[in-house]
Amino acid sequence: MRLIDFGVYPSFLVTEKSSKYLRKTELEYIYSSRYQDLKPGILTYYDFVNQALSPVISSKIIERKIMEIGLVRVVYDNDISIIVNYTETKKEYLGILVQPKNYLLIKNGEVLSSGFQEESYE
């Protein structure tokens, strides 16, 4: 959620071989690094963040406001706002529900997209 809040794409350290080959190197603290093992998680994580950030990729953050504890609004110069819900409970923003650990993309009061589908929280 923090990546979306601050407009940052994720990065990953991946290897072709098992992380056991990192022993006795500066990277020996890495528990898992093999791309084939991490690929499904990387793709899911990247897709979630990209859905939020792709509409604002060339825009600048002009305001960041904590609406209440755990609920943040980030406004971009292209009139898109991202509402981030860090909490474990549903939050309301201008009458619109923001699912737990999720976000909303809003432009001119209209929801453009959200992260996870609401059905997964029912």
LUMTORDREN-124502 format. One record per atom (N, C-alpha, C): residue number from 1; x, y, z; atom name; residue in one letter. Coordinates in steps of 0.1 Angstrom, whole numbers, plus 5000, padded with zeros to 4 digits. Example, Ala and Ser with C-alpha at 12.3 -4.5 7.8 and 13.67 -1.06 7.14 Angstrom:
<num->1&x->5132&y->4943&z->5078&atomo->N&residuo->A>
<num->1&x->5123&y->4955&z->5078&atomo->CA&residuo->A>
<num->1&x->5132&y->4967&z->5078&atomo->C&residuo->A>
<num->2&x->5128&y->4978&z->5071&atomo->N&residuo->S>
<num->2&x->5137&y->4989&z->5071&atomo->CA&residuo->S>
<num->2&x->5129&y->5000&z->5079&atomo->C&residuo->S>
// end
This chain:
<num->1&x->5008&y->4988&z->5000&atomo->N&residuo->M>
<num->1&x->5000&y->5000&z->5000&atomo->CA&residuo->M>
<num->1&x->5009&y->5013&z->5000&atomo->C&residuo->M>
<num->2&x->5020&y->5012&z->5007&atomo->N&residuo->R>
<num->2&x->5029&y->5023&z->5008&atomo->CA&residuo->R>
<num->2&x->5034&y->5027&z->4994&atomo->C&residuo->R>
<num->3&x->5037&y->5017&z->4985&atomo->N&residuo->L>
<num->3&x->5042&y->5020&z->4972&atomo->CA&residuo->L>
<num->3&x->5032&y->5029&z->4964&atomo->C&residuo->L>
<num->4&x->5019&y->5025&z->4965&atomo->N&residuo->I>
<num->4&x->5008&y->5032&z->4958&atomo->CA&residuo->I>
<num->4&x->5007&y->5046&z->4964&atomo->C&residuo->I>
<num->5&x->5007&y->5047&z->4977&atomo->N&residuo->D>
<num->5&x->5006&y->5059&z->4984&atomo->CA&residuo->D>
<num->5&x->5017&y->5069&z->4979&atomo->C&residuo->D>
<num->6&x->5029&y->5065&z->4978&atomo->N&residuo->F>
<num->6&x->5040&y->5074&z->4974&atomo->CA&residuo->F>
<num->6&x->5044&y->5073&z->4960&atomo->C&residuo->F>
<num->7&x->5036&y->5066&z->4951&atomo->N&residuo->G>
<num->7&x->5038&y->5066&z->4937&atomo->CA&residuo->G>
<num->7&x->5051&y->5059&z->4932&atomo->C&residuo->G>
<num->8&x->5054&y->5048&z->4939&atomo->N&residuo->V>
<num->8&x->5066&y->5041&z->4936&atomo->CA&residuo->V>
<num->8&x->5063&y->5027&z->4931&atomo->C&residuo->V>
<num->9&x->5070&y->5023&z->4920&atomo->N&residuo->Y>
<num->9&x->5068&y->5009&z->4915&atomo->CA&residuo->Y>
<num->9&x->5077&y->5000&z->4923&atomo->C&residuo->Y>
<num->10&x->5073&y->4987&z->4925&atomo->N&residuo->P>
<num->10&x->5081&y->4977&z->4932&atomo->CA&residuo->P>
<num->10&x->5093&y->4973&z->4924&atomo->C&residuo->P>
<num->11&x->5103&y->4969&z->4931&atomo->N&residuo->S>
<num->11&x->5115&y->4963&z->4925&atomo->CA&residuo->S>
<num->11&x->5118&y->4950&z->4932&atomo->C&residuo->S>
<num->12&x->5124&y->4941&z->4925&atomo->N&residuo->F>
<num->12&x->5127&y->4927&z->4930&atomo->CA&residuo->F>
<num->12&x->5141&y->4923&z->4927&atomo->C&residuo->F>
<num->13&x->5147&y->4916&z->4936&atomo->N&residuo->L>
<num->13&x->5160&y->4910&z->4933&atomo->CA&residuo->L>
<num->13&x->5157&y->4895&z->4930&atomo->C&residuo->L>
<num->14&x->5160&y->4891&z->4918&atomo->N&residuo->V>
<num->14&x->5157&y->4878&z->4914&atomo->CA&residuo->V>
<num->14&x->5170&y->4871&z->4907&atomo->C&residuo->V>
<num->15&x->5170&y->4858&z->4908&atomo->N&residuo->T>
<num->15&x->5182&y->4851&z->4903&atomo->CA&residuo->T>
<num->15&x->5176&y->4839&z->4894&atomo->C&residuo->T>
<num->16&x->5185&y->4834&z->4886&atomo->N&residuo->E>
<num->16&x->5181&y->4822&z->4878&atomo->CA&residuo->E>
<num->16&x->5182&y->4810&z->4886&atomo->C&residuo->E>
<num->17&x->5191&y->4809&z->4895&atomo->N&residuo->K>
<num->17&x->5193&y->4797&z->4903&atomo->CA&residuo->K>
<num->17&x->5188&y->4800&z->4918&atomo->C&residuo->K>
<num->18&x->5188&y->4789&z->4925&atomo->N&residuo->S>
<num->18&x->5184&y->4790&z->4939&atomo->CA&residuo->S>
<num->18&x->5192&y->4799&z->4947&atomo->C&residuo->S>
<num->19&x->5186&y->4805&z->4958&atomo->N&residuo->S>
<num->19&x->5193&y->4815&z->4966&atomo->CA&residuo->S>
<num->19&x->5204&y->4808&z->4974&atomo->C&residuo->S>
<num->20&x->5205&y->4794&z->4974&atomo->N&residuo->K>
<num->20&x->5216&y->4788&z->4982&atomo->CA&residuo->K>
<num->20&x->5229&y->4791&z->4976&atomo->C&residuo->K>
<num->21&x->5230&y->4796&z->4963&atomo->N&residuo->Y>
<num->21&x->5242&y->4800&z->4957&atomo->CA&residuo->Y>
<num->21&x->5246&y->4814&z->4961&atomo->C&residuo->Y>
<num->22&x->5238&y->4820&z->4969&atomo->N&residuo->L>
<num->22&x->5242&y->4833&z->4975&atomo->CA&residuo->L>
<num->22&x->5249&y->4832&z->4988&atomo->C&residuo->L>
<num->23&x->5250&y->4820&z->4993&atomo->N&residuo->R>
<num->23&x->5258&y->4818&z->5006&atomo->CA&residuo->R>
<num->23&x->5272&y->4824&z->5005&atomo->C&residuo->R>
<num->24&x->5277&y->4829&z->5016&atomo->N&residuo->K>
<num->24&x->5290&y->4835&z->5016&atomo->CA&residuo->K>
<num->24&x->5292&y->4847&z->5007&atomo->C&residuo->K>
<num->25&x->5281&y->4854&z->5004&atomo->N&residuo->T>
<num->25&x->5282&y->4866&z->4996&atomo->CA&residuo->T>
<num->25&x->5275&y->4877&z->5004&atomo->C&residuo->T>
<num->26&x->5275&y->4889&z->5000&atomo->N&residuo->E>
<num->26&x->5268&y->4900&z->5006&atomo->CA&residuo->E>
<num->26&x->5253&y->4898&z->5006&atomo->C&residuo->E>
<num->27&x->5248&y->4889&z->4998&atomo->N&residuo->L>
<num->27&x->5234&y->4887&z->4996&atomo->CA&residuo->L>
<num->27&x->5229&y->4874&z->5003&atomo->C&residuo->L>
<num->28&x->5237&y->4868&z->5012&atomo->N&residuo->E>
<num->28&x->5233&y->4856&z->5018&atomo->CA&residuo->E>
<num->28&x->5220&y->4857&z->5027&atomo->C&residuo->E>
<num->29&x->5216&y->4869&z->5030&atomo->N&residuo->Y>
<num->29&x->5204&y->4871&z->5038&atomo->CA&residuo->Y>
<num->29&x->5191&y->4868&z->5030&atomo->C&residuo->Y>
<num->30&x->5193&y->4867&z->5017&atomo->N&residuo->I>
<num->30&x->5181&y->4866&z->5009&atomo->CA&residuo->I>
<num->30&x->5176&y->4851&z->5010&atomo->C&residuo->I>
<num->31&x->5164&y->4849&z->5014&atomo->N&residuo->Y>
<num->31&x->5159&y->4836&z->5016&atomo->CA&residuo->Y>
<num->31&x->5154&y->4829&z->5003&atomo->C&residuo->Y>
<num->32&x->5148&y->4837&z->4995&atomo->N&residuo->S>
<num->32&x->5143&y->4831&z->4982&atomo->CA&residuo->S>
<num->32&x->5145&y->4842&z->4971&atomo->C&residuo->S>
<num->33&x->5151&y->4838&z->4960&atomo->N&residuo->S>
<num->33&x->5154&y->4847&z->4949&atomo->CA&residuo->S>
<num->33&x->5152&y->4841&z->4935&atomo->C&residuo->S>
<num->34&x->5149&y->4829&z->4934&atomo->N&residuo->R>
<num->34&x->5148&y->4822&z->4921&atomo->CA&residuo->R>
<num->34&x->5135&y->4827&z->4914&atomo->C&residuo->R>
<num->35&x->5137&y->4833&z->4902&atomo->N&residuo->Y>
<num->35&x->5126&y->4839&z->4895&atomo->CA&residuo->Y>
<num->35&x->5114&y->4830&z->4893&atomo->C&residuo->Y>
<num->36&x->5117&y->4817&z->4889&atomo->N&residuo->Q>
<num->36&x->5106&y->4808&z->4887&atomo->CA&residuo->Q>
<num->36&x->5097&y->4806&z->4899&atomo->C&residuo->Q>
<num->37&x->5103&y->4806&z->4911&atomo->N&residuo->D>
<num->37&x->5096&y->4805&z->4923&atomo->CA&residuo->D>
<num->37&x->5088&y->4817&z->4927&atomo->C&residuo->D>
<num->38&x->5094&y->4829&z->4924&atomo->N&residuo->L>
<num->38&x->5087&y->4841&z->4928&atomo->CA&residuo->L>
<num->38&x->5078&y->4847&z->4917&atomo->C&residuo->L>
<num->39&x->5079&y->4842&z->4905&atomo->N&residuo->K>
<num->39&x->5072&y->4848&z->4894&atomo->CA&residuo->K>
<num->39&x->5057&y->4851&z->4897&atomo->C&residuo->K>
<num->40&x->5049&y->4841&z->4901&atomo->N&residuo->P>
<num->40&x->5035&y->4844&z->4904&atomo->CA&residuo->P>
<num->40&x->5032&y->4855&z->4913&atomo->C&residuo->P>
<num->41&x->5040&y->4856&z->4924&atomo->N&residuo->G>
<num->41&x->5038&y->4867&z->4934&atomo->CA&residuo->G>
<num->41&x->5043&y->4880&z->4928&atomo->C&residuo->G>
<num->42&x->5054&y->4880&z->4921&atomo->N&residuo->I>
<num->42&x->5058&y->4892&z->4915&atomo->CA&residuo->I>
<num->42&x->5048&y->4898&z->4905&atomo->C&residuo->I>
<num->43&x->5043&y->4889&z->4897&atomo->N&residuo->L>
<num->43&x->5033&y->4894&z->4887&atomo->CA&residuo->L>
<num->43&x->5020&y->4899&z->4894&atomo->C&residuo->L>
<num->44&x->5015&y->4893&z->4904&atomo->N&residuo->T>
<num->44&x->5003&y->4897&z->4911&atomo->CA&residuo->T>
<num->44&x->5006&y->4911&z->4918&atomo->C&residuo->T>
<num->45&x->5017&y->4912&z->4925&atomo->N&residuo->Y>
<num->45&x->5021&y->4924&z->4932&atomo->CA&residuo->Y>
<num->45&x->5023&y->4935&z->4922&atomo->C&residuo->Y>
<num->46&x->5030&y->4933&z->4912&atomo->N&residuo->Y>
<num->46&x->5032&y->4944&z->4902&atomo->CA&residuo->Y>
<num->46&x->5019&y->4948&z->4896&atomo->C&residuo->Y>
<num->47&x->5011&y->4939&z->4892&atomo->N&residuo->D>
<num->47&x->4998&y->4942&z->4886&atomo->CA&residuo->D>
<num->47&x->4989&y->4951&z->4895&atomo->C&residuo->D>
<num->48&x->4989&y->4947&z->4908&atomo->N&residuo->F>
<num->48&x->4981&y->4955&z->4917&atomo->CA&residuo->F>
<num->48&x->4986&y->4970&z->4918&atomo->C&residuo->F>
<num->49&x->4999&y->4971&z->4919&atomo->N&residuo->V>
<num->49&x->5005&y->4985&z->4920&atomo->CA&residuo->V>
<num->49&x->5003&y->4992&z->4906&atomo->C&residuo->V>
<num->50&x->5006&y->4985&z->4895&atomo->N&residuo->N>
<num->50&x->5005&y->4991&z->4882&atomo->CA&residuo->N>
<num->50&x->4991&y->4996&z->4879&atomo->C&residuo->N>
<num->51&x->4980&y->4989&z->4883&atomo->N&residuo->Q>
<num->51&x->4967&y->4993&z->4881&atomo->CA&residuo->Q>
<num->51&x->4964&y->5006&z->4888&atomo->C&residuo->Q>
<num->52&x->4970&y->5009&z->4899&atomo->N&residuo->A>
<num->52&x->4968&y->5021&z->4906&atomo->CA&residuo->A>
<num->52&x->4977&y->5032&z->4900&atomo->C&residuo->A>
<num->53&x->4989&y->5029&z->4896&atomo->N&residuo->L>
<num->53&x->4998&y->5040&z->4893&atomo->CA&residuo->L>
<num->53&x->4999&y->5043&z->4878&atomo->C&residuo->L>
<num->54&x->4995&y->5034&z->4869&atomo->N&residuo->S>
<num->54&x->4996&y->5037&z->4855&atomo->CA&residuo->S>
<num->54&x->4988&y->5049&z->4850&atomo->C&residuo->S>
<num->55&x->4977&y->5052&z->4856&atomo->N&residuo->P>
<num->55&x->4970&y->5065&z->4852&atomo->CA&residuo->P>
<num->55&x->4977&y->5078&z->4856&atomo->C&residuo->P>
<num->56&x->4986&y->5077&z->4865&atomo->N&residuo->V>
<num->56&x->4993&y->5089&z->4870&atomo->CA&residuo->V>
<num->56&x->5008&y->5088&z->4868&atomo->C&residuo->V>
<num->57&x->5013&y->5079&z->4859&atomo->N&residuo->I>
<num->57&x->5027&y->5077&z->4858&atomo->CA&residuo->I>
<num->57&x->5035&y->5089&z->4854&atomo->C&residuo->I>
<num->58&x->5029&y->5098&z->4846&atomo->N&residuo->S>
<num->58&x->5037&y->5110&z->4842&atomo->CA&residuo->S>
<num->58&x->5032&y->5122&z->4849&atomo->C&residuo->S>
<num->59&x->5024&y->5120&z->4859&atomo->N&residuo->S>
<num->59&x->5018&y->5132&z->4867&atomo->CA&residuo->S>
<num->59&x->5026&y->5134&z->4880&atomo->C&residuo->S>
<num->60&x->5024&y->5146&z->4885&atomo->N&residuo->K>
<num->60&x->5031&y->5149&z->4898&atomo->CA&residuo->K>
<num->60&x->5021&y->5149&z->4909&atomo->C&residuo->K>
<num->61&x->5025&y->5145&z->4921&atomo->N&residuo->I>
<num->61&x->5017&y->5146&z->4933&atomo->CA&residuo->I>
<num->61&x->5017&y->5160&z->4937&atomo->C&residuo->I>
<num->62&x->5005&y->5165&z->4939&atomo->N&residuo->I>
<num->62&x->5003&y->5179&z->4943&atomo->CA&residuo->I>
<num->62&x->4998&y->5180&z->4957&atomo->C&residuo->I>
<num->63&x->4993&y->5169&z->4963&atomo->N&residuo->E>
<num->63&x->4988&y->5170&z->4976&atomo->CA&residuo->E>
<num->63&x->4987&y->5155&z->4982&atomo->C&residuo->E>
<num->64&x->4991&y->5154&z->4994&atomo->N&residuo->R>
<num->64&x->4989&y->5141&z->5002&atomo->CA&residuo->R>
<num->64&x->4983&y->5145&z->5015&atomo->C&residuo->R>
<num->65&x->4971&y->5139&z->5018&atomo->N&residuo->K>
<num->65&x->4964&y->5142&z->5030&atomo->CA&residuo->K>
<num->65&x->4960&y->5130&z->5037&atomo->C&residuo->K>
<num->66&x->4962&y->5129&z->5050&atomo->N&residuo->I>
<num->66&x->4957&y->5119&z->5058&atomo->CA&residuo->I>
<num->66&x->4943&y->5123&z->5062&atomo->C&residuo->I>
<num->67&x->4933&y->5115&z->5057&atomo->N&residuo->M>
<num->67&x->4919&y->5118&z->5059&atomo->CA&residuo->M>
<num->67&x->4915&y->5114&z->5073&atomo->C&residuo->M>
<num->68&x->4920&y->5103&z->5077&atomo->N&residuo->E>
<num->68&x->4918&y->5098&z->5091&atomo->CA&residuo->E>
<num->68&x->4928&y->5087&z->5093&atomo->C&residuo->E>
<num->69&x->4930&y->5082&z->5104&atomo->N&residuo->I>
<num->69&x->4940&y->5072&z->5107&atomo->CA&residuo->I>
<num->69&x->4938&y->5060&z->5097&atomo->C&residuo->I>
<num->70&x->4948&y->5057&z->5089&atomo->N&residuo->G>
<num->70&x->4948&y->5046&z->5080&atomo->CA&residuo->G>
<num->70&x->4941&y->5049&z->5066&atomo->C&residuo->G>
<num->71&x->4937&y->5061&z->5064&atomo->N&residuo->L>
<num->71&x->4931&y->5065&z->5051&atomo->CA&residuo->L>
<num->71&x->4938&y->5077&z->5046&atomo->C&residuo->L>
<num->72&x->4944&y->5076&z->5034&atomo->N&residuo->V>
<num->72&x->4952&y->5087&z->5028&atomo->CA&residuo->V>
<num->72&x->4946&y->5090&z->5014&atomo->C&residuo->V>
<num->73&x->4946&y->5103&z->5011&atomo->N&residuo->R>
<num->73&x->4943&y->5107&z->4998&atomo->CA&residuo->R>
<num->73&x->4955&y->5114&z->4991&atomo->C&residuo->R>
<num->74&x->4959&y->5109&z->4979&atomo->N&residuo->V>
<num->74&x->4970&y->5115&z->4972&atomo->CA&residuo->V>
<num->74&x->4964&y->5121&z->4959&atomo->C&residuo->V>
<num->75&x->4966&y->5134&z->4957&atomo->N&residuo->V>
<num->75&x->4960&y->5141&z->4945&atomo->CA&residuo->V>
<num->75&x->4972&y->5144&z->4935&atomo->C&residuo->V>
<num->76&x->4969&y->5141&z->4923&atomo->N&residuo->Y>
<num->76&x->4979&y->5143&z->4912&atomo->CA&residuo->Y>
<num->76&x->4974&y->5154&z->4903&atomo->C&residuo->Y>
<num->77&x->4984&y->5160&z->4896&atomo->N&residuo->D>
<num->77&x->4981&y->5172&z->4888&atomo->CA&residuo->D>
<num->77&x->4973&y->5169&z->4875&atomo->C&residuo->D>
<num->78&x->4969&y->5156&z->4873&atomo->N&residuo->N>
<num->78&x->4960&y->5153&z->4862&atomo->CA&residuo->N>
<num->78&x->4946&y->5151&z->4867&atomo->C&residuo->N>
<num->79&x->4943&y->5156&z->4879&atomo->N&residuo->D>
<num->79&x->4930&y->5155&z->4886&atomo->CA&residuo->D>
<num->79&x->4926&y->5141&z->4890&atomo->C&residuo->D>
<num->80&x->4935&y->5132&z->4891&atomo->N&residuo->I>
<num->80&x->4932&y->5119&z->4896&atomo->CA&residuo->I>
<num->80&x->4937&y->5118&z->4911&atomo->C&residuo->I>
<num->81&x->4928&y->5113&z->4919&atomo->N&residuo->S>
<num->81&x->4931&y->5111&z->4933&atomo->CA&residuo->S>
<num->81&x->4932&y->5096&z->4936&atomo->C&residuo->S>
<num->82&x->4942&y->5092&z->4944&atomo->N&residuo->I>
<num->82&x->4942&y->5078&z->4948&atomo->CA&residuo->I>
<num->82&x->4940&y->5078&z->4963&atomo->C&residuo->I>
<num->83&x->4929&y->5070&z->4967&atomo->N&residuo->I>
<num->83&x->4926&y->5069&z->4981&atomo->CA&residuo->I>
<num->83&x->4931&y->5056&z->4986&atomo->C&residuo->I>
<num->84&x->4940&y->5056&z->4996&atomo->N&residuo->V>
<num->84&x->4946&y->5043&z->5001&atomo->CA&residuo->V>
<num->84&x->4941&y->5040&z->5015&atomo->C&residuo->V>
<num->85&x->4936&y->5028&z->5016&atomo->N&residuo->N>
<num->85&x->4931&y->5023&z->5029&atomo->CA&residuo->N>
<num->85&x->4941&y->5013&z->5035&atomo->C&residuo->N>
<num->86&x->4949&y->5017&z->5045&atomo->N&residuo->Y>
<num->86&x->4959&y->5009&z->5051&atomo->CA&residuo->Y>
<num->86&x->4953&y->4999&z->5061&atomo->C&residuo->Y>
<num->87&x->4941&y->5001&z->5065&atomo->N&residuo->T>
<num->87&x->4935&y->4994&z->5076&atomo->CA&residuo->T>
<num->87&x->4929&y->4980&z->5072&atomo->C&residuo->T>
<num->88&x->4925&y->4973&z->5082&atomo->N&residuo->E>
<num->88&x->4919&y->4959&z->5081&atomo->CA&residuo->E>
<num->88&x->4904&y->4960&z->5079&atomo->C&residuo->E>
<num->89&x->4898&y->4973&z->5079&atomo->N&residuo->T>
<num->89&x->4884&y->4974&z->5079&atomo->CA&residuo->T>
<num->89&x->4880&y->4983&z->5067&atomo->C&residuo->T>
<num->90&x->4868&y->4982&z->5062&atomo->N&residuo->K>
<num->90&x->4863&y->4991&z->5052&atomo->CA&residuo->K>
<num->90&x->4862&y->5005&z->5057&atomo->C&residuo->K>
<num->91&x->4866&y->5014&z->5048&atomo->N&residuo->K>
<num->91&x->4865&y->5029&z->5051&atomo->CA&residuo->K>
<num->91&x->4857&y->5035&z->5041&atomo->C&residuo->K>
<num->92&x->4851&y->5047&z->5044&atomo->N&residuo->E>
<num->92&x->4843&y->5054&z->5035&atomo->CA&residuo->E>
<num->92&x->4850&y->5067&z->5031&atomo->C&residuo->E>
<num->93&x->4850&y->5070&z->5018&atomo->N&residuo->Y>
<num->93&x->4855&y->5083&z->5014&atomo->CA&residuo->Y>
<num->93&x->4845&y->5089&z->5004&atomo->C&residuo->Y>
<num->94&x->4839&y->5101&z->5008&atomo->N&residuo->L>
<num->94&x->4829&y->5108&z->5000&atomo->CA&residuo->L>
<num->94&x->4817&y->5098&z->4996&atomo->C&residuo->L>
<num->95&x->4813&y->5090&z->5006&atomo->N&residuo->G>
<num->95&x->4802&y->5080&z->5004&atomo->CA&residuo->G>
<num->95&x->4806&y->5068&z->4996&atomo->C&residuo->G>
<num->96&x->4819&y->5066&z->4993&atomo->N&residuo->I>
<num->96&x->4824&y->5055&z->4985&atomo->CA&residuo->I>
<num->96&x->4832&y->5046&z->4994&atomo->C&residuo->I>
<num->97&x->4829&y->5033&z->4994&atomo->N&residuo->L>
<num->97&x->4836&y->5023&z->5003&atomo->CA&residuo->L>
<num->97&x->4850&y->5020&z->4997&atomo->C&residuo->L>
<num->98&x->4860&y->5020&z->5005&atomo->N&residuo->V>
<num->98&x->4873&y->5016&z->5002&atomo->CA&residuo->V>
<num->98&x->4876&y->5004&z->5009&atomo->C&residuo->V>
<num->99&x->4878&y->4993&z->5002&atomo->N&residuo->Q>
<num->99&x->4880&y->4980&z->5009&atomo->CA&residuo->Q>
<num->99&x->4893&y->4980&z->5017&atomo->C&residuo->Q>
<num->100&x->4894&y->4971&z->5027&atomo->N&residuo->P>
<num->100&x->4906&y->4970&z->5035&atomo->CA&residuo->P>
<num->100&x->4918&y->4967&z->5027&atomo->C&residuo->P>
<num->101&x->4929&y->4973&z->5030&atomo->N&residuo->K>
<num->101&x->4942&y->4970&z->5023&atomo->CA&residuo->K>
<num->101&x->4940&y->4972&z->5008&atomo->C&residuo->K>
<num->102&x->4934&y->4983&z->5004&atomo->N&residuo->N>
<num->102&x->4930&y->4985&z->4991&atomo->CA&residuo->N>
<num->102&x->4931&y->5000&z->4987&atomo->C&residuo->N>
<num->103&x->4927&y->5003&z->4975&atomo->N&residuo->Y>
<num->103&x->4928&y->5017&z->4971&atomo->CA&residuo->Y>
<num->103&x->4916&y->5020&z->4961&atomo->C&residuo->Y>
<num->104&x->4914&y->5032&z->4959&atomo->N&residuo->L>
<num->104&x->4904&y->5037&z->4948&atomo->CA&residuo->L>
<num->104&x->4911&y->5047&z->4940&atomo->C&residuo->L>
<num->105&x->4909&y->5047&z->4927&atomo->N&residuo->L>
<num->105&x->4913&y->5058&z->4918&atomo->CA&residuo->L>
<num->105&x->4900&y->5066&z->4915&atomo->C&residuo->L>
<num->106&x->4901&y->5079&z->4917&atomo->N&residuo->I>
<num->106&x->4889&y->5087&z->4915&atomo->CA&residuo->I>
<num->106&x->4893&y->5099&z->4907&atomo->C&residuo->I>
<num->107&x->4884&y->5103&z->4897&atomo->N&residuo->K>
<num->107&x->4886&y->5115&z->4890&atomo->CA&residuo->K>
<num->107&x->4872&y->5122&z->4889&atomo->C&residuo->K>
<num->108&x->4872&y->5134&z->4893&atomo->N&residuo->N>
<num->108&x->4859&y->5142&z->4893&atomo->CA&residuo->N>
<num->108&x->4848&y->5134&z->4900&atomo->C&residuo->N>
<num->109&x->4851&y->5128&z->4911&atomo->N&residuo->G>
<num->109&x->4840&y->5121&z->4919&atomo->CA&residuo->G>
<num->109&x->4836&y->5107&z->4913&atomo->C&residuo->G>
<num->110&x->4842&y->5103&z->4902&atomo->N&residuo->E>
<num->110&x->4839&y->5090&z->4896&atomo->CA&residuo->E>
<num->110&x->4850&y->5080&z->4898&atomo->C&residuo->E>
<num->111&x->4846&y->5068&z->4903&atomo->N&residuo->V>
<num->111&x->4856&y->5058&z->4905&atomo->CA&residuo->V>
<num->111&x->4861&y->5052&z->4892&atomo->C&residuo->V>
<num->112&x->4874&y->5054&z->4890&atomo->N&residuo->L>
<num->112&x->4880&y->5048&z->4877&atomo->CA&residuo->L>
<num->112&x->4884&y->5034&z->4879&atomo->C&residuo->L>
<num->113&x->4889&y->5030&z->4891&atomo->N&residuo->S>
<num->113&x->4892&y->5016&z->4894&atomo->CA&residuo->S>
<num->113&x->4895&y->5015&z->4909&atomo->C&residuo->S>
<num->114&x->4896&y->5002&z->4913&atomo->N&residuo->S>
<num->114&x->4900&y->4998&z->4926&atomo->CA&residuo->S>
<num->114&x->4909&y->4986&z->4925&atomo->C&residuo->S>
<num->115&x->4915&y->4983&z->4936&atomo->N&residuo->G>
<num->115&x->4925&y->4972&z->4936&atomo->CA&residuo->G>
<num->115&x->4917&y->4959&z->4936&atomo->C&residuo->G>
<num->116&x->4917&y->4951&z->4946&atomo->N&residuo->F>
<num->116&x->4911&y->4939&z->4947&atomo->CA&residuo->F>
<num->116&x->4896&y->4941&z->4945&atomo->C&residuo->F>
<num->117&x->4889&y->4931&z->4940&atomo->N&residuo->Q>
<num->117&x->4875&y->4931&z->4938&atomo->CA&residuo->Q>
<num->117&x->4868&y->4930&z->4952&atomo->C&residuo->Q>
<num->118&x->4857&y->4937&z->4954&atomo->N&residuo->E>
<num->118&x->4850&y->4937&z->4966&atomo->CA&residuo->E>
<num->118&x->4845&y->4923&z->4970&atomo->C&residuo->E>
<num->119&x->4842&y->4914&z->4960&atomo->N&residuo->E>
<num->119&x->4837&y->4901&z->4963&atomo->CA&residuo->E>
<num->119&x->4847&y->4893&z->4972&atomo->C&residuo->E>
<num->120&x->4859&y->4896&z->4971&atomo->N&residuo->S>
<num->120&x->4869&y->4888&z->4979&atomo->CA&residuo->S>
<num->120&x->4869&y->4892&z->4993&atomo->C&residuo->S>
<num->121&x->4861&y->4902&z->4997&atomo->N&residuo->Y>
<num->121&x->4860&y->4906&z->5011&atomo->CA&residuo->Y>
<num->121&x->4847&y->4903&z->5017&atomo->C&residuo->Y>
<num->122&x->4838&y->4897&z->5010&atomo->N&residuo->E>
<num->122&x->4824&y->4894&z->5015&atomo->CA&residuo->E>
<num->122&x->4825&y->4882&z->5024&atomo->C&residuo->E>
// end
